[in-house]
Amino acid sequence: MLEESGFYVRTVKLIALKDRHAHPPYLPRRLGRIYKITFLCELIGGEAASSIETSEVGLFRRSALPELSVGRTLTEDIALVLEHHENPTLNPYFD
């Protein structure tokens, strides 16, 4: 997180381990198999900072999320994170 956003976080729990090819839109096959690991984290410090991998960094209210890059993050991924944030006792999701 620090490298890509400028924020220090503490990992709280695993939310999901997903096979990216099982969740459309599919990524190009030339990339091979991709697995997405999602963690619930707690913000502990730092400040928003762009990097070679990120052009902008920001925090958003649930009601004001920007348009997603569905090649990277699906609406269902955001919903799953919010569900685990509200109920941290949920078990992780696995494909």
C-alpha distance (Angstrom), angle and dihedral (degrees) to the residues before:
residue distance angle dihedral
M1 . . .
L2 3.78 . .
E3 3.80 93.3 .
E4 3.80 95.0 48.5
S5 3.81 102.6 33.0
G6 3.81 111.5 15.1
F7 3.82 91.3 -117.8
Y8 3.79 128.5 120.8
V9 3.79 113.3 -140.6
R10 3.77 139.3 179.0
T11 3.80 116.2 -137.9
V12 3.79 109.9 -123.8
K13 3.81 102.7 178.3
L14 3.78 147.6 -28.6
I15 3.81 111.0 -92.2
A16 3.80 101.8 179.7
L17 3.78 148.3 -11.0
K18 3.80 107.8 -158.4
D19 3.78 135.2 179.4
R20 3.82 100.1 -129.4
H21 3.82 91.4 -150.6
A22 3.80 90.5 61.5
H23 3.81 91.6 61.2
P24 3.84 117.1 62.3
P25 2.93 138.9 -106.8
Y26 3.78 86.1 67.7
L27 3.76 121.6 -144.0
P28 3.81 119.1 -125.6
R29 3.81 113.0 -74.1
R30 3.81 89.9 -130.9
L31 3.79 86.7 75.6
G32 3.80 91.1 62.3
R33 3.78 121.4 -144.8
I34 3.81 116.0 -15.3
Y35 3.79 125.1 -166.0
K36 3.77 120.3 -165.4
I37 3.80 118.4 -148.4
T38 3.81 116.6 -164.9
F39 3.79 123.6 -166.3
L40 3.79 132.7 -171.9
C41 3.79 107.0 -128.9
E42 3.77 136.8 -175.8
L43 3.81 118.7 -134.9
I44 3.82 108.6 -124.1
G45 3.80 103.9 167.0
G46 3.75 150.7 -45.2
E47 3.77 129.9 91.0
A48 3.79 135.7 -100.4
A49 3.80 111.1 -78.9
S50 3.81 131.0 164.5
S51 3.80 121.4 -132.8
I52 3.77 141.4 -175.9
E53 3.85 86.7 -76.0
T54 3.81 98.9 42.4
S55 3.79 128.0 47.9
E56 3.82 94.7 -170.2
V57 3.79 136.9 13.5
G58 3.78 126.3 -160.7
L59 3.77 145.2 151.4
F60 3.80 117.3 -127.0
R61 3.77 137.3 -167.4
R62 3.79 114.4 -117.5
S63 3.80 89.9 -111.3
A64 3.80 92.8 52.8
L65 3.80 105.2 45.8
P66 3.82 113.9 150.6
E67 3.80 122.3 -122.0
L68 3.80 109.2 -71.0
S69 3.78 127.0 -124.0
V70 3.81 94.0 -127.1
G71 3.80 90.6 -163.4
R72 3.80 84.9 69.8
T73 3.81 109.3 20.4
L74 3.78 129.1 25.3
T75 3.80 126.5 -154.9
E76 3.82 87.4 -118.2
D77 3.84 89.4 58.1
I78 3.81 91.5 55.1
A79 3.82 90.6 47.2
L80 3.81 90.4 51.5
V81 3.82 92.2 50.3
L82 3.80 91.5 49.6
E83 3.81 90.9 47.8
H84 3.83 91.0 53.2
H85 3.80 91.5 44.4
E86 3.80 89.7 55.6
N87 3.82 93.8 42.1
P88 3.84 110.7 26.6
T89 3.82 91.8 177.7
L90 3.83 91.8 72.0
N91 3.79 115.6 115.5
P92 3.81 118.7 -113.3
Y93 3.81 118.5 -93.4
F94 3.82 117.6 -119.4
D95 3.82 128.6 -177.6
